[in-house]
Amino acid sequence: MSLQKFMLTEIQSEVLGYLEDHPHAFDTVDGIRQWWLLRRLAQYSTDRVQTAIDQLVETGFIETRLLDDGRCAYCCCTDHNSNYRLHA
């Protein structure tokens, strides 16, 4: 597995783990990077977090919500609310 793919999987696992602990949470990519991935903030670029989030949206693990200001926020997908963890 390449380092980039490993980092994306790691980000995705942390996002899904956060949602497991906080099932009603939703936030923008910047908020996810700042608050959900707090302990590893320096390691993850906004672009890398966005890529990981986009993949989770594509696979149906999380949903996109459009905010009034036009930004996207992300939250738990109700179809997967009992199985957040990625299986490698």
VOGU-3710 file (C-alpha; in Angstrom, 3 decimals, decimal comma):
1> mslqkfmlte> 0,000/0,000/0,000  1,383/3,399/-0,924  1,963/6,042/1,743  -0,715/8,299/0,232  -3,315/5,501/0,247  -2,325/4,596/3,817  -2,786/8,217/4,930  -6,203/8,448/3,233  -7,295/5,237/4,945  -6,001/6,554/8,260
11> iqsevlgyle> -7,933/9,814/7,844  -11,072/7,917/6,870  -10,770/5,628/9,890  -10,407/8,620/12,194  -13,394/10,401/10,642  -15,562/7,292/10,928  -14,350/6,714/14,481  -15,290/10,276/15,382  -18,752/9,740/13,926  -19,078/6,519/15,876
21> dhphafdtvd> -18,498/8,501/19,081  -20,501/11,549/17,889  -23,226/10,225/15,539  -24,969/13,595/15,188  -21,795/15,544/14,361  -21,436/17,433/11,104  -18,815/19,883/9,945  -16,943/21,314/6,974  -13,612/19,901/5,817  -11,805/22,676/7,724
31> girqwwllrr> -13,795/21,861/10,861  -13,140/18,151/10,469  -9,429/18,826/10,043  -9,312/21,182/13,018  -11,589/19,384/15,504  -12,061/15,767/14,489  -8,412/15,142/13,530  -6,992/17,454/16,175  -4,123/15,255/17,361  -2,776/14,830/13,823
41> laqystdrvq> -3,629/18,254/12,411  -0,107/19,087/11,283  0,193/15,845/9,320  -2,923/16,198/7,158  -3,316/18,875/4,507  -6,780/20,245/3,761  -6,542/18,746/0,249  -5,733/15,304/1,628  -8,621/15,484/4,124  -10,936/16,607/1,296
51> taidqlvetg> -9,865/13,629/-0,830  -10,514/11,224/2,037  -13,915/12,808/2,710  -14,832/12,677/-0,996  -14,098/8,944/-1,045  -16,286/8,401/2,024  -19,113/10,291/0,311  -18,680/8,220/-2,871  -18,866/4,967/-0,910  -21,911/6,136/1,041
61> fietrllddg> -20,376/6,224/4,521  -20,999/9,938/4,978  -23,356/12,478/3,437  -22,899/16,013/2,170  -25,110/18,835/3,439  -25,114/22,220/1,731  -24,897/25,091/4,210  -26,635/28,439/3,723  -23,294/30,071/2,904  -22,649/27,595/0,078
71> rcayccctdh> -20,037/25,497/1,861  -20,447/21,742/2,229  -20,691/20,036/5,595  -20,383/16,307/6,150  -22,236/13,990/8,507  -23,086/10,388/9,175  -24,929/8,584/6,408  -28,051/7,128/7,951  -27,755/3,973/5,821  -24,429/3,093/7,503
81> nsnyrlha> -25,096/4,320/11,047  -24,465/0,907/12,600  -21,183/0,223/10,777  -18,789/3,186/10,656  -15,444/1,407/10,685  -13,573/0,787/7,467  -12,508/-2,778/6,934  -9,065/-3,049/5,370
//
